[in-house]
């Protein structure tokens, strides 16, 4: 039997495997990003999601420099797919619904959600809680204006993918 070390995210309290989390370690009075997860000090773990890193920046207990947070975001972007490029190729497809209202109307048919990075906290929490409730995977990618440009609108905050095969391709 393989030993999988499981840790809890200090921001959202979700349990996950150690390899799927960022590690921060205390150095003096501040916390630093431990990319290799090898620092010999007590550490804490954060999900590799835009939301958790964003909420960590506002966390009072874990004081981190902006440079450390930006390194975490850079690592997030390196591992991310080019969702905007994929959406551009699919923009005329009937497999997509965009905008808060359309995504919530089609939520039973949606299999994957792409959320703008600069969405308001209120709407972000609303979408994420609904996605978790329905068991839908989601990712933060692009700004509202970038998503809007794809569909010929001023701003688009959220895009839902309704085709299961397309969603599976975006998730993996």
C-alpha positions, 0 to 999 in steps of 0.5 A: 500500500502506497503512503500518501501524505495528506495535508490541510489547506490553512485557507479553505481547510480542504484536505489534499495530497502534499504534492498538490499543495504549496508549502510556506515556512516560517522564517523569522517573523514572516512566512516564505514560499518553500517551493521544494518543500524541504525547509527544516522548519514548521510549515503550512500548506495552501491549495494550488488555486488562485482563490486560496493564494488571494485569500492568503495575501489578506490573512493576518496570521500568515505574514508574507511578502508580495514577492513570495506571493507573486512567486506562488502565482507564477508557479500557478500560471506555469502549470495552468493550461491556456484556457483563454486560447481554448475558449477562443477556438470554441467561442461559437460552440453551443457547448459554452454558456457565459455570464453569471445568469446563463451559467446559473440557469444551465448549472445542471448541464455545466461540467466545468467552470472558468472564472475571471481572476478579477471577479468580486469576492461576493460573486466568486464565493457564490460561484465556487459554493454552487460549483462545490455543491454540484461537484463541478470543477472550476479554475480562475483564468484571465480577466473579465475584459479578456473573457469579454473580448473572446465573446464580443462583450465588454466583460464576462465574469464566468464561463460554463462548459456544457459538454462532458468530453470538452470539460474532461479535456480542460480538467486533465 
